[in-house]
């Protein structure tokens, strides 16, 4: 399993547009589970509504993890996505 921690700097946090893009990106790695954790709550990044229900706001820290055959590729793409969008 690979993971990274990210401090959200987007004014709106993880809202509809980036959440949708993140869910779509997470689904491009079949067999690899991508999760986002805020505090004690962990959800699959591919599940849009659960991702939005985390309530991630500006200033929150999240941990993103990938576990599976494409974890190296997935974690690199996800880290880039977070830097560019959140």
RAKA-V404365 format. One record per backbone hydrogen bond with DSSP energy under -0.5 kcal/mol. CO is the residue of the C=O (numbers start at 0). NH is the residue of the N-H. If there is no record, write none. Layout:
co: (CO	CO)
nh: (NH	NH)
//
This chain:
co: (1	3	5	5	7	9	12	14	15	16	17	18	19	20	21	22	24	25	28	30	31	32	33	33	34	35	36	37	40	42	43	45	46	47	48	49	50	51	55	56	59	61	61	62	63	64	65	66	67	69	70	71	72	73	74	75	76	77	78	79	80	81	85	85)
nh: (65	63	7	61	58	12	14	18	19	20	21	22	23	24	25	26	27	28	31	32	33	66	44	45	64	42	62	40	37	35	46	47	50	51	52	53	53	54	13	59	7	5	63	36	3	34	1	32	70	73	74	75	76	77	78	79	80	81	82	83	84	85	8	9)
//
